[in-house]
């Protein structure tokens, strides 16, 4: 799930990424264009309802590919992404447009 909040100037968008965690994962990280697809530089915080969340400030006027990394192994998409694009692994990446 994605929640967007633009700055007063409209140049920056704070995007909250939320992973519902139906499978009961122990950890979730956010990997994408904004962090060179690092699987550990953007860990998500586990919330009381067992979902995971993280908020990033992204430059407005751009689209960013991303995926969630579950327990350091499984890569999954956001069901509520703005769109999806194929990647080099024969799967799709989630896209957020800000």
C-alpha positions as CSV (number, residue, x, y, z in Angstrom):
1,X,0.0,0.0,0.0
2,X,1.3,3.5,-0.9
3,X,0.4,6.8,0.7
4,X,1.7,10.0,-0.8
5,X,2.1,13.5,0.7
6,X,3.7,16.3,-1.3
7,X,5.7,19.2,0.1
8,X,4.3,22.7,-0.2
9,X,6.6,23.3,-3.2
10,X,5.6,20.1,-4.9
11,X,9.2,19.1,-5.5
12,X,9.4,16.4,-2.9
13,X,6.9,13.6,-2.1
14,X,6.9,11.7,1.1
15,X,5.8,8.2,0.2
16,X,4.8,5.7,2.9
17,X,5.3,2.1,1.8
18,X,3.2,-0.4,3.8
19,X,3.5,-4.2,3.5
20,X,0.5,-6.0,5.0
21,X,2.5,-9.2,6.0
22,X,-0.2,-11.9,5.5
23,X,2.4,-14.6,5.7
24,X,3.8,-13.5,9.1
25,X,7.3,-12.5,8.0
26,X,9.9,-11.6,10.6
27,X,11.5,-8.9,8.5
28,X,10.8,-6.8,5.4
29,X,13.1,-4.4,3.5
30,X,12.3,-2.0,0.7
31,X,14.5,-2.3,-2.4
32,X,14.3,-0.2,-5.4
33,X,15.7,2.5,-7.7
34,X,16.0,4.9,-4.8
35,X,18.5,2.8,-2.9
36,X,20.4,0.9,-5.7
37,X,18.3,-2.2,-5.0
38,X,19.9,-2.7,-1.6
39,X,18.3,-5.4,0.4
40,X,19.4,-4.0,3.7
41,X,19.7,-0.2,3.5
42,X,15.9,0.4,3.9
43,X,14.5,-1.9,6.5
44,X,10.9,-1.5,7.3
45,X,9.5,-1.1,10.8
46,X,7.2,-3.8,12.1
47,X,3.9,-2.3,13.4
48,X,1.6,-3.6,16.2
49,X,-0.7,-5.1,13.5
50,X,2.3,-7.1,12.2
51,X,2.4,-5.1,9.0
52,X,5.6,-3.3,8.0
53,X,6.1,0.4,7.1
54,X,8.7,2.9,6.0
55,X,8.5,6.5,4.7
56,X,10.9,7.9,2.1
57,X,11.2,11.4,0.6
58,X,11.4,11.1,-3.2
59,X,11.8,13.7,-6.0
60,X,8.4,14.5,-7.5
61,X,7.9,14.1,-11.2
62,X,9.6,10.7,-11.4
63,X,8.7,7.0,-11.3
64,X,10.6,4.5,-9.2
65,X,10.7,0.7,-9.4
66,X,10.6,-1.2,-6.1
67,X,9.9,-4.5,-4.5
68,X,9.6,-5.8,-0.9
69,X,12.2,-8.3,0.3
70,X,10.7,-10.7,2.8
71,X,12.9,-12.3,5.4
72,X,15.9,-11.5,3.1
73,X,14.8,-14.1,0.5
74,X,11.5,-13.6,-1.3
75,X,10.9,-10.6,-3.5
76,X,7.3,-9.5,-3.8
77,X,5.3,-6.6,-5.3
78,X,2.9,-4.1,-3.8
79,X,-0.6,-5.1,-4.8
80,X,-1.6,-1.4,-4.8
81,X,1.4,-0.1,-6.9
82,X,0.7,2.6,-9.5
83,X,1.9,0.2,-12.2
84,X,4.2,-2.7,-13.0
85,X,7.1,-3.1,-15.4
86,X,8.9,-6.3,-16.4
87,X,12.4,-6.8,-15.0
88,X,15.5,-8.8,-16.2
89,X,14.5,-11.8,-14.0
90,X,11.3,-12.5,-15.9
91,X,9.1,-11.0,-13.2
92,X,7.6,-7.5,-12.7
93,X,8.6,-4.6,-10.5
94,X,6.2,-2.4,-8.7
95,X,6.2,1.2,-9.8
96,X,5.4,4.3,-7.7
97,X,4.9,7.5,-9.6
98,X,5.2,10.8,-7.7
